[in-house]
Amino acid sequence: MTLRGASPRGCTGNAIGNLLPNGAGKRGSERPSSPVEAVWRINADEGILHASGNGVTPLTKDYCIAYNSNWITLPSSLDNATFRSLENLTSTVLCDSSEVPAVVMKDKAVVVMRGNCTFLEKAKIAQSLGAKMLLIASKARLSPPSDNKTDFENLSLPVALIRYNDIMDMQLTLGNEINVTLYSPPLPEFDCSMVVIFVIAVFTVALGAYWSGVAELENLKATASPGDRETRRKKEENVTFTTLTVVLFVVICCVMLILLYFFYKWLVYVIILVFCLASAMSLYNCLAALIGEIPFGQCRIVCGNRNIEVRLIFLAAFCIAAAAVWAVFRNEDRWAWMLQDILGIAFCLNFIKTLKMPNFKSCVILLGLLLLYDVFFVFITPFITKNGASIMVEVAAGPFGNSEKNDGNLVEVPTERSAPHEKLPVVIRVPRLEYSAATLCDMPFSLLGFGDIIVPGLLVAYCRRFDVQTSSSSVYYVSCTIAYAVGMVLTFVVLALMKMGQPALLYLVPCTLITSSLVAWRRKEMKKFWKGSSYQVSDSPRTPLLQDDGTSGLPRK
């Protein structure tokens, strides 16, 4: 799980999952650490320009700016900020001191157009003419220059970039007499989107596990005859994780992560395609289970040798259309995140319900191996890779787009935006709700990776099925669900205290495994809980080798 601040173009989860609340600050200063870890990430050198008009009824409005914190330090609040009268000089690029009379700029905040000369040259001219603040209007993406700090040691005025459209909006909204100031509020340590993420996670795990228990109860009721039992056994073999398949699953995760590290720009589209297909099928299975409880509209048509309900045909078309719409508009961050969340929740629910862990032993192996997998690819691989970044970080973030870089010598930049950065769609996304420079400049998200739901969810689902098989009044299910919630809260707390990457499975795995073990030990069912109940199914009239009480069925000598 990764908890960090980021632009929606700059980070996402990967093969297993992550949790990320976005923030404001330095763009690209940190990349998402892991699909299963938690970290704060600062979004950019972004700040706020607070503008106020001088009309009869004073109006105020905030605008996004980009600046380089190596050059200047902006106040953290308006209480410490100094207002300056704004002079609009967007008719000039300010590459020559003769372009503007000094009297026009003295003691003012001036805004000029970007281009033709470096930021450093513009800043020196503005300061020599008496300006107290320099705003550079840009029709291109806001990307602050990266000059050496020594080049700006003799500059005392703040320099920032602002969108040209915002300057036009400022004049239309506030008039021609405008006072402005710059400030950069600190990144909120807590955002309400984290609560939404927490609710989604616990709800999905609890509902998926409960659904798995309902399916188990229906299977138990259908095993009255040996023939039905054999049918159920064969069916379960197709959806049950054995010890071997658990190990193979983890190996596949490792291989897939490495392949994504080297071939991200091609494999990301494969992952998107797989997500569309899997989420459409999952959404269909979830909604079909609900529709099946409705006793109306059960008209059927004959298709080959099968009778198909008409409403299920329409449901299938709806689910395919939902996945297709997301695929086409996946980069429309203003609303596509809601559709991705719906598809993602359906995917996690169906995964938890369908794939079954046969016993607690398999759960321990799966969660333990994935914990080692996570820690290795997050904390060990930086010592192996050439750039010193973890493989998990690189894959979770994806390769950054060709962001505009300049060292003060760039005189011309493209005005068109680059293609949107493709993100791995294996996360639940919730926009950040607390006001900050990040929310003003972009639409940052808190992200929860699917792995942080699915991996512990498989254990919770096993607990629910064990409750059904042993008629234990849901004690395992409730306890493990609460343990999962506690593990999530613990991850948030450690994150807030340490402000550095924390693998979430480091907290979720011990919380859920220890709680489940304690419940089984307290109820004196540890042996049965460890081995599961599948060993009890037998069509042979012979005495089972292992009885329910754990004693041997072999004849005594």
Order of alpha helices (4+ residues) and beta strands (2+ residues): beta-beta-beta-beta-alpha-beta-alpha-beta-beta-alpha-beta-alpha-alpha-alpha-beta-beta-alpha-alpha-alpha-alpha-beta-alpha-beta-alpha-alpha-alpha-alpha
